[in-house]
């Protein structure tokens, strides 16, 4: 079905969520504050019945290229079902899909600059020699290494602009995206993704996983199960492994949880059900050069900014929300008990990360904005009218003014990220993980409802 269909709220509402049914009878259950709030409050866009609210139906197969707010195309690759259920009778030969050897350093540089700082699940010092060796002899690759290389190529291209791709490779961004996404999918199939217990195959899958929110929520479920199979969710199991191997698994597990939590919220599925069912320690705030194969023990966290600063701050936020998140089934918000909790957490972020952020460095600038926006979002949710039995009717004028101020601050943070040219290289992340048809921004605005 092309376009969008108007939606209505079905009478089949549960205590926690709502069933949104489109004109063709397709239902989508939502229990996220984001989507419930949009359908239960009249802001001139719709009413409690859901009229005027756009429901984005699933698209057909093929590729769709649309423009982002930055004028850079989202490459929407469909057919995820074919990826999951594809059972070829013969292995796919991917040789023709590999890039020219001279193009690999350019892609790797783009990955290190645009992707790696916001993911940190590839150990660059050890992977780089393997990648360059692979570019010299693509036919001799193991399945897991080939999956990793294509995941890197695909992400690198999709983090670049159309102009950058044309100048560096002489091809359009969309053509390169289709080529390397196809390679990544087929390489994962060749590696036996769904049956694999190979950590590198899981790494490749997680690198590749930046996807449309509706697809991402389903696909992160696969990553979670693969991680469980390998014991990534249990710290005790990780401590039986070599130190370096264990730390890379912690980085990967926390990235999976970040992706799953975000996808659950944005897709309208509420809080990730796995959020309180693991005890894996957060990865250390260390540079890649601080860890290496064969090391006997991990050094303590570095004081100050590292290559991990963005990820470390997100993990810190995740740990705080896990402690303060309600555990009742169906609840889709996290409400700290007291403002003092947020004040103390703000001091933690300030002391460990924010005070070290230098706005001259794009990664630091983004980390600072996201950290401060997260704090503002938590404060807003804590005082949101939905926390009152009367829907906020008894709120004081002072508290209403505070909520307005927080909301305006979040809008300014979002605009600041989008208007700052040096942050363009992170727009693949800000715009909704590669191809968000829902156009919900990355920044904590998506928590508002």
Order of alpha helices (4+ residues) and beta strands (2+ residues): beta-beta-beta-alpha-beta-beta-beta-alpha-alpha-alpha-alpha-alpha-alpha-alpha-alpha-alpha-alpha-alpha-alpha-alpha-alpha-alpha
